Amino acid sequence: MALEKIVQLHRKFAPDLIHTMEDRYNILRNIRYNEPIGRRALAGILGIGERAVRVQVDFLKEAGLVEFSLMGMRVTPEGEASLQDIGEYVRLLHGFSSLEQELSQKLGIKRVIVIPGDSDTEPMVQRELGRVAAGVLAEYLKDHITIAVSGGSTMAMIAEGIYVKQPTTTVVAARGGLGEKMEYQANTIAARMAAKLGGSYRLLHVPEVVSEQVAEAILTSDSNLPAVAQMIKKADILVHSIGRAEKMALRRGLDKQTVQEILRRGAVGETLGHYCTLAGKPVYVTNSVGLRLEDLSGVGTVIAVAGGRDKAEAIVAVVRAGRQDVLVLDEAAALAIRDLCRC
């Protein structure tokens, strides 16, 4: 029996159990992302009474999904596996399947995956976004492939969420980015992702923003860089995040006058150094070594990941600007995009 049919029967014959199931799923997720954690601390995070938490975690323990120790509660390997399956079930309970199909049609994307929540207001949702995106990436893994990755906090969460091994994989940074925080640099994320996969990585030691002349000089001065640049442009998979134009321009250290000019031209979204209008027109591009939007035709599968209601316009702008095959986003962004596309 299809999972969608089971969900329909669940709604019809046991609607009272849906709330209980969602509560237990939420508790299990919070334990996973804060382990080891005590019941009192967990109750504080969830904003509910400690007694209510005790009842649910005792059930999860009896089910073999969590374990207790002096340090606190942890999710068991069985609990880890269950999170993936229950997460899919909860998505269907929320009716995300129809929302995903609607966005897929409106945005012209083959596949859209929506997760519950708003990563702008719930830090755990960004972690969940990373975990789900890591699961999506795992579906596309094969032997001897190259994965290109961008930088950013969401990408760091994806790297941490990887749970499969693919030793023949090579991970490369999609673009230069030495100006960002170390943990959010594409090079750092490429190395971390490769370590989790058990594969190898190639680094791109160039700044995020350079002049065209400097970019050319960097390429000619390092004999390894041209080969890495070609590897990026022919990647089997690209995983990248999407940001709001103003925030990304400031984060990349662009001067005030340039930032104002980018916004004056109507840019609302950014990815891979391209600042795009809501209609998908790039109005400013930062020079660097690595992938550009026009290179996406040579990439195998393009996976975009973003979350938060405030990123709705940015997501639409980037999707309209260049090819995207898979979009992973949260509920808040998805609903805002649906409203935006109805205008």
C-alpha positions as CSV (number, residue, x, y, z in Angstrom):
1,M,0.0,0.0,0.0
2,A,1.3,3.4,-1.0
3,L,2.4,5.7,1.9
4,E,0.0,8.4,0.7
5,K,-2.9,5.9,1.1
6,I,-1.8,5.0,4.6
7,V,-1.7,8.7,5.5
8,Q,-5.3,9.1,4.2
9,L,-6.4,6.2,6.4
10,H,-4.6,7.6,9.4
11,R,-6.4,10.9,9.0
12,K,-9.8,9.1,8.6
13,F,-9.6,6.5,11.3
14,A,-7.2,7.9,13.9
15,P,-7.0,11.7,13.6
16,D,-6.5,11.9,17.4
17,L,-3.1,10.1,17.1
18,I,-1.7,12.6,14.5
19,H,-0.9,15.2,17.2
20,T,0.8,12.6,19.4
21,M,2.9,11.3,16.5
22,E,4.0,14.9,15.6
23,D,4.9,15.6,19.2
24,R,7.0,12.5,19.5
25,Y,8.7,13.2,16.2
26,N,9.5,16.8,17.3
27,I,10.9,15.5,20.6
28,L,13.1,12.9,18.9
29,R,14.4,15.6,16.5
30,N,15.3,17.9,19.3
31,I,17.1,15.2,21.2
32,R,19.0,14.4,18.0
33,Y,20.2,17.9,17.6
34,N,21.0,18.7,21.2
35,E,22.3,15.4,22.5
36,P,23.3,14.5,25.2
37,I,20.4,16.5,26.8
38,G,18.4,16.1,30.0
39,R,14.7,16.2,30.3
40,R,14.6,19.6,32.0
41,A,16.7,21.2,29.3
42,L,14.6,19.5,26.6
43,A,11.4,20.8,28.2
44,G,12.8,24.3,28.2
45,I,13.7,24.1,24.5
46,L,10.2,22.7,23.6
47,G,8.4,25.2,25.9
48,I,6.3,22.4,27.6
49,G,6.2,20.9,31.1
50,E,8.9,18.4,32.2
51,R,6.2,15.9,33.1
52,A,4.8,15.9,29.6
53,V,8.4,15.4,28.3
54,R,9.0,12.5,30.7
55,V,5.9,10.6,29.4
56,Q,7.0,10.9,25.7
57,V,10.7,10.1,26.2
58,D,9.8,7.1,28.3
59,F,7.8,5.9,25.4
60,L,10.6,6.6,23.0
61,K,13.0,4.7,25.3
62,E,10.7,1.6,25.4
63,A,10.5,1.8,21.6
64,G,14.3,1.6,21.4
65,L,14.6,5.1,19.8
66,V,16.4,6.9,22.6
67,E,18.8,5.8,25.4
68,F,19.5,7.4,28.8
69,S,22.9,7.9,30.5
70,L,24.3,10.1,33.2
71,M,25.2,12.7,30.5
72,G,21.6,12.8,29.2
73,M,19.5,11.4,26.4
74,R,20.8,10.3,23.0
75,V,19.1,9.0,19.9
76,T,19.9,5.3,19.2
77,P,20.9,4.1,15.7
78,E,17.4,2.7,15.3
79,G,16.1,6.2,16.3
80,E,18.3,7.8,13.6
81,A,16.9,5.5,10.9
82,S,13.4,6.1,12.2
83,L,13.8,9.9,11.9
84,Q,14.2,9.7,8.2
85,D,11.1,7.5,7.7
86,I,8.9,9.4,10.2
87,G,10.0,12.7,8.6
88,E,8.6,11.6,5.3
89,Y,5.4,10.5,6.9
90,V,5.0,13.8,8.8
91,R,5.6,15.7,5.5
92,L,2.7,13.8,4.0
93,L,0.5,14.4,7.1
94,H,1.1,18.2,6.6
95,G,-0.1,17.9,3.0
96,F,3.3,19.0,1.6
97,S,3.0,16.7,-1.4
98,S,0.4,18.9,-3.1
99,L,2.4,22.0,-2.2
100,E,5.6,20.5,-3.7
101,Q,3.8,19.6,-6.9
102,E,2.4,23.2,-7.1
103,L,5.8,24.8,-6.6
104,S,7.4,22.3,-9.1
105,Q,4.9,23.5,-11.8
106,K,5.1,27.2,-11.0
107,L,8.9,27.3,-10.8
108,G,9.7,24.8,-13.5
109,I,11.7,22.5,-11.2
110,K,11.7,18.7,-11.6
111,R,11.6,18.0,-7.9
112,V,10.7,20.1,-4.8
113,I,11.0,18.9,-1.2
114,V,9.4,20.9,1.7
115,I,10.1,20.3,5.4
116,P,8.0,21.6,8.3
117,G,8.9,24.9,10.0
118,D,10.7,28.2,9.5
119,S,14.5,28.3,9.7
120,D,14.4,32.1,10.4
121,T,12.7,31.6,13.7
122,E,13.6,27.9,14.6
123,P,17.3,27.1,14.5
124,M,16.6,23.4,14.6
125,V,14.7,23.7,11.2
126,Q,18.0,24.8,9.5
127,R,19.6,21.7,10.9
128,E,16.7,19.6,9.6
129,L,17.0,21.3,6.3
130,G,20.6,20.2,6.1
131,R,19.8,16.6,7.1
132,V,17.0,16.3,4.5
133,A,19.2,17.8,1.8
134,A,22.0,15.4,2.8
135,G,19.5,12.6,2.3
136,V,18.5,13.9,-1.1
137,L,22.2,14.2,-2.1
138,A,22.7,10.5,-1.1
139,E,20.0,9.5,-3.6
140,Y,22.1,10.8,-6.5
141,L,25.5,9.4,-5.4
142,K,27.3,6.9,-7.7
143,D,30.8,5.6,-8.1
144,H,33.5,8.0,-9.3
145,I,31.5,11.3,-9.4
146,T,32.5,14.9,-8.6
147,I,30.4,17.0,-6.3
148,A,30.7,20.8,-6.3
149,V,29.6,22.7,-3.2
150,S,29.1,26.4,-2.4
151,G,29.7,28.0,1.0
152,G,27.3,29.2,3.7
153,S,25.8,28.1,7.0
154,T,23.1,25.9,5.3
155,M,25.8,24.1,3.3
156,A,27.7,23.5,6.6
157,M,24.6,21.8,7.9
158,I,24.3,19.6,4.8
159,A,27.9,18.4,5.3
160,E,27.2,17.5,8.9
161,G,24.0,15.7,7.9
162,I,25.7,13.2,5.5
163,Y,25.4,9.6,6.8
164,V,26.5,7.5,3.8
165,K,29.9,6.5,2.5
166,Q,31.0,6.9,-1.1
167,P,34.8,6.5,-1.1
168,T,35.2,7.1,-4.9
169,T,33.6,10.6,-4.7
170,T,35.6,13.8,-5.1
171,V,34.2,17.0,-3.6
172,V,35.3,20.5,-4.8
173,A,34.5,24.1,-3.9
174,A,32.2,25.6,-6.5
175,R,33.8,29.1,-6.2
176,G,36.5,30.9,-4.3
177,G,35.6,32.3,-0.9
178,L,38.5,33.0,1.4
179,G,36.9,36.1,2.8
180,E,34.1,34.3,4.8
181,K,34.2,32.7,8.2
182,M,36.4,29.6,8.0
183,E,33.5,27.2,8.9
184,Y,31.3,28.6,6.1
185,Q,33.9,28.7,3.4
186,A,33.3,26.4,0.4
187,N,36.7,24.8,0.9
188,T,36.0,23.9,4.5
189,I,32.6,22.4,3.5
190,A,34.2,20.5,0.6
191,A,36.8,19.0,3.0
192,R,34.2,18.1,5.6
193,M,31.8,16.6,3.1
194,A,34.6,14.5,1.6
195,A,35.5,13.3,5.1
196,K,31.9,12.2,5.9
197,L,31.7,10.4,2.5
198,G,35.1,8.8,2.9
199,G,36.1,10.4,-0.4
200,S,38.7,13.0,-1.5
201,Y,38.6,16.7,-2.1
202,R,40.2,19.5,-4.2
203,L,40.5,23.0,-2.8
204,L,40.1,26.3,-4.5
205,H,42.5,28.8,-2.7
206,V,41.2,32.0,-4.2
207,P,39.2,35.0,-2.8
208,E,35.5,35.3,-3.4
209,V,35.7,38.7,-5.0
210,V,38.6,39.7,-7.3
211,S,39.0,41.7,-10.5
212,E,38.9,39.9,-13.8
213,Q,42.6,40.6,-14.3
214,V,43.5,39.2,-10.8
215,A,41.4,36.1,-11.5
216,E,43.3,35.5,-14.7
217,A,46.6,36.0,-13.0
218,I,45.7,33.5,-10.2
219,L,44.8,30.9,-12.8
220,T,48.1,31.3,-14.7
221,S,50.2,31.4,-11.5
222,D,49.0,28.0,-10.1
223,S,49.3,25.1,-12.5
224,N,46.7,23.1,-10.5
225,L,43.9,25.7,-10.6
226,P,42.9,25.3,-14.3
227,A,42.3,21.6,-13.8
228,V,40.3,22.2,-10.7
229,A,38.2,24.9,-12.5
230,Q,37.4,22.4,-15.3
231,M,36.5,19.8,-12.8
232,I,34.0,22.2,-11.2
233,K,32.4,23.1,-14.5
234,K,31.9,19.4,-15.3
235,A,30.7,18.3,-11.9
236,D,28.2,15.5,-11.7
237,I,26.3,17.2,-8.9
238,L,26.2,20.8,-7.7
239,V,24.8,21.5,-4.2
240,H,24.4,25.3,-3.5
241,S,22.5,27.6,-1.2
242,I,20.6,30.8,-2.0
243,G,20.9,34.1,-0.2
244,R,19.2,37.5,-0.1
245,A,21.1,40.0,-2.3
246,E,21.8,42.7,0.3
247,K,22.8,40.3,3.0
248,M,25.2,38.4,0.7
249,A,26.7,41.6,-0.7
250,L,27.5,42.9,2.8
251,R,28.8,39.5,3.9
252,R,31.2,39.4,0.9
253,G,32.6,42.8,1.9
254,L,31.4,44.8,-1.1
255,D,31.7,48.5,-0.6
256,K,28.6,50.6,0.3
257,Q,28.3,52.2,-3.1
258,T,28.3,48.8,-4.9
259,V,25.8,47.4,-2.5
260,Q,23.5,50.3,-3.1
261,E,23.9,50.0,-6.9
262,I,23.1,46.3,-6.8
263,L,19.9,47.0,-4.9
264,R,19.0,50.0,-7.1
265,R,19.1,47.6,-10.1
266,G,16.5,45.5,-8.4
267,A,18.5,42.5,-7.1
268,V,16.8,40.4,-4.5
269,G,18.6,37.1,-4.6
270,E,22.2,35.7,-4.9
271,T,23.9,32.5,-5.7
272,L,27.4,31.7,-7.2
273,G,28.3,35.4,-7.1
274,H,25.3,36.4,-9.3
275,Y,22.8,39.0,-8.0
276,C,19.4,38.6,-9.6
277,T,16.1,40.4,-9.9
278,L,12.8,38.7,-9.1
279,A,12.4,38.1,-12.8
280,G,15.6,36.2,-12.8
281,K,17.8,38.7,-14.5
282,P,21.4,38.9,-13.2
283,V,22.3,42.6,-12.7
284,Y,25.7,42.2,-11.0
285,V,28.3,39.4,-10.9
286,T,31.3,39.2,-8.7
287,N,34.5,38.0,-10.4
288,S,36.1,34.8,-9.0
289,V,37.5,31.5,-10.1
290,G,34.8,28.8,-10.3
291,L,31.3,28.1,-11.3
292,R,28.9,30.6,-12.9
293,L,25.2,30.4,-13.7
294,E,26.1,30.0,-17.4
295,D,28.1,26.9,-16.5
296,L,25.1,25.0,-15.1
297,S,24.3,23.4,-18.5
298,G,27.5,21.4,-18.1
299,V,26.6,20.1,-14.6
300,G,24.8,16.8,-14.1
301,T,22.3,17.6,-11.3
302,V,21.8,20.9,-9.6
303,I,20.4,20.9,-6.0
304,A,19.5,24.2,-4.4
305,V,18.8,24.4,-0.7
306,A,17.4,27.4,1.2
307,G,15.0,28.2,4.0
308,G,13.1,31.0,5.8
309,R,10.2,33.2,4.7
310,D,12.5,36.1,4.1
311,K,14.3,34.2,1.4
312,A,11.2,33.6,-0.8
313,E,12.0,36.4,-3.3
314,A,15.6,35.3,-3.4
315,I,14.7,31.7,-4.1
316,V,12.3,32.7,-6.9
317,A,15.0,35.0,-8.4
318,V,17.7,32.4,-8.5
319,V,15.4,29.6,-9.8
320,R,14.3,31.9,-12.7
321,A,17.9,32.9,-13.4
322,G,19.4,29.5,-14.0
323,R,18.6,25.8,-14.2
324,Q,17.7,24.0,-10.9
325,D,16.8,20.3,-10.8
326,V,16.0,19.9,-7.1
327,L,14.9,22.5,-4.6
328,V,14.9,21.7,-0.8
329,L,13.3,24.4,1.3
330,D,11.2,24.8,4.5
331,E,7.5,25.3,4.9
332,A,7.7,29.1,5.6
333,A,9.7,29.7,2.4
334,A,7.4,27.4,0.4
335,L,4.2,29.1,1.5
336,A,5.7,32.6,0.8
337,I,6.8,31.5,-2.7
338,R,3.3,30.1,-3.4
339,D,1.8,33.5,-2.4
340,L,4.4,35.3,-4.4
341,C,3.7,33.3,-7.5
342,R,0.0,33.9,-7.3
343,C,0.5,37.7,-7.6
